[in-house]
Amino acid sequence: MLKSTACKINDSSHLNSREDKSRIRLISTNVVKILENPSIFPVAKFDTVVDTFGVCSYDDPKLALQTMVKVCAPEGQLLLLEHGKSTYFVQIVMEKVNTMLQNGLERHIAGWGGCVWNRDIEALLEEGGVNHENGFDVSISKWHFGTTNKIVAKRRRL
C-alpha cells in the first residue's frame, strides 16, 4: 500500500507548478534496510519520517529510533503510530490491561511476525533519542486503554 501511495505522490502530473513538483517525494523503505546500508540516506535528509507499528517489531527498537532521528532533518518531524504497554490509566486498570497483554504475548508474537505489543513506547522514545535533549518536542496521544500511541515529535531550531 505504501509503495502504491509513493507511486501516486511521485507521479506529480497532478501538481500545478514546477515548485510543487520538486517539493513532494515519498520514499518507501524500512529501518532494517538503512541499518544494513547506512550510506543509503544522508544524515538529516528528511523533513518527515513516518513509522507505523514498527517499533513493536524491530529486533532493536532503540537502534531503529536512533536511525530515524539520524535521518530526520533539523526542524523535521517524526510521526509514529505504535502500540505498547499502557502507561496512563488508573493503576488498577493499567495493571489489568498490561497483564492481558503479557498473557497473550507469545501467541501474538507467533501470529503477527514478531510484534511485541507490550513494549514501553515512552521509555523507548527516550532511549532512542526522541526526546527534549535531542531537540524534539514530543506530543503523545493515546487510545485503546493507553495501548495505542500517536507520537508527533517535532525538532525545534537549536
Legacy VTK file of the C-alpha trace (Angstrom):
# vtk DataFile Version 3.0
C-alpha trace
ASCII
DATASET POLYDATA
POINTS 158 float
0.000 0.000 0.000
2.816 2.431 0.839
4.526 1.664 -2.485
1.265 2.426 -4.297
0.962 5.728 -2.439
4.602 6.553 -3.215
3.972 5.958 -6.925
0.925 8.233 -6.884
2.720 11.008 -4.993
5.908 10.731 -7.028
3.856 10.887 -10.253
3.439 14.610 -9.851
1.475 15.221 -13.061
-1.460 16.388 -10.930
0.576 19.238 -9.400
0.317 22.683 -10.951
3.695 24.307 -10.608
7.275 23.182 -11.078
7.981 24.206 -7.456
5.193 21.943 -6.153
6.590 19.018 -8.140
10.070 19.390 -6.652
8.904 19.549 -3.027
6.940 16.301 -2.721
8.627 12.921 -2.682
7.650 9.796 -0.769
10.272 7.116 -0.305
9.167 3.693 0.871
11.884 1.943 2.869
12.427 0.460 6.283
14.903 0.932 9.084
16.379 -2.531 8.554
17.473 -1.565 5.020
19.018 1.646 6.318
20.849 -0.220 9.083
22.204 -2.763 6.595
23.452 0.028 4.319
23.977 3.242 6.352
25.016 5.255 3.284
21.595 4.707 1.671
20.383 8.053 3.074
22.412 11.047 4.181
22.204 12.247 7.758
19.439 14.841 8.414
17.844 14.287 4.991
14.080 14.015 5.564
11.632 16.631 6.782
9.214 13.892 7.909
9.905 10.314 8.960
6.855 8.052 9.409
6.689 4.677 11.153
3.502 2.728 11.790
3.503 -0.201 14.183
7.196 -0.860 13.597
8.762 -0.172 16.989
6.970 -3.260 18.291
8.572 -5.474 15.640
12.180 -4.332 15.331
14.735 -6.620 16.964
16.419 -3.492 18.337
13.764 -0.764 18.625
16.192 1.636 20.306
18.561 1.422 17.326
15.635 1.799 14.918
14.545 5.012 16.651
18.137 6.308 16.701
18.253 5.714 12.941
15.003 7.631 12.439
16.438 10.511 14.489
19.629 10.414 12.402
17.842 10.822 9.058
15.372 13.434 10.362
16.290 16.945 9.203
16.761 19.912 11.521
13.265 21.266 12.131
11.905 17.943 10.775
9.450 15.652 12.490
8.822 12.029 13.345
5.262 10.730 13.028
4.787 7.404 14.774
1.739 5.250 15.349
2.670 2.485 17.765
1.105 0.123 20.245
2.637 -0.854 23.533
2.297 -1.123 27.250
-0.380 1.033 28.856
1.143 3.822 30.928
-1.554 6.321 31.633
-4.700 4.795 33.136
-5.661 4.479 36.768
-3.159 2.000 38.231
-5.598 -0.900 38.675
-6.939 -0.614 35.088
-3.420 -0.225 33.713
-2.257 -3.354 35.571
-5.186 -5.408 34.217
-4.594 -4.246 30.633
-0.852 -4.928 30.859
-1.476 -8.364 32.388
-3.794 -9.253 29.484
-1.118 -8.115 27.022
1.544 -10.153 28.791
-0.615 -13.294 28.996
-1.241 -13.306 25.242
2.217 -12.177 24.196
3.729 -15.440 22.890
0.647 -16.279 20.822
0.553 -12.737 19.450
4.257 -12.703 18.516
3.882 -16.034 16.697
0.794 -14.877 14.814
1.971 -11.388 13.921
5.548 -11.868 12.763
7.430 -10.699 15.803
5.152 -7.943 17.092
5.899 -7.379 20.791
2.774 -5.457 21.749
3.693 -4.642 25.341
6.905 -2.660 24.877
7.222 0.548 26.873
6.999 3.004 23.965
7.655 6.118 26.057
10.833 4.616 27.542
11.981 3.506 24.075
11.445 7.020 22.715
13.650 8.390 25.471
16.340 5.732 24.982
16.205 6.105 21.192
16.862 9.843 21.317
13.355 11.063 20.545
13.476 13.452 23.463
13.901 17.045 24.593
17.679 16.684 24.931
17.932 15.951 21.193
15.782 18.934 20.307
12.410 17.214 19.963
9.127 18.475 21.324
7.169 15.248 21.763
3.381 15.014 21.851
1.727 11.660 22.593
-1.977 10.912 22.206
-3.308 7.577 23.465
-6.265 5.298 22.708
-7.403 1.737 23.459
-6.794 1.865 27.218
-3.473 3.589 26.596
-2.028 0.869 24.380
-2.135 2.766 21.058
0.150 5.801 20.794
0.183 8.571 18.209
3.525 10.324 18.561
4.358 13.633 16.909
7.955 14.589 17.610
8.946 17.922 16.082
12.533 19.091 16.059
12.875 22.658 17.132
15.510 25.060 15.923
18.534 24.785 18.188
LINES 1 159
158 0 1 2 3 4 5 6 7 8 9 10 11 12 13 14 15 16 17 18 19 20 21 22 23 24 25 26 27 28 29 30 31 32 33 34 35 36 37 38 39 40 41 42 43 44 45 46 47 48 49 50 51 52 53 54 55 56 57 58 59 60 61 62 63 64 65 66 67 68 69 70 71 72 73 74 75 76 77 78 79 80 81 82 83 84 85 86 87 88 89 90 91 92 93 94 95 96 97 98 99 100 101 102 103 104 105 106 107 108 109 110 111 112 113 114 115 116 117 118 119 120 121 122 123 124 125 126 127 128 129 130 131 132 133 134 135 136 137 138 139 140 141 142 143 144 145 146 147 148 149 150 151 152 153 154 155 156 157
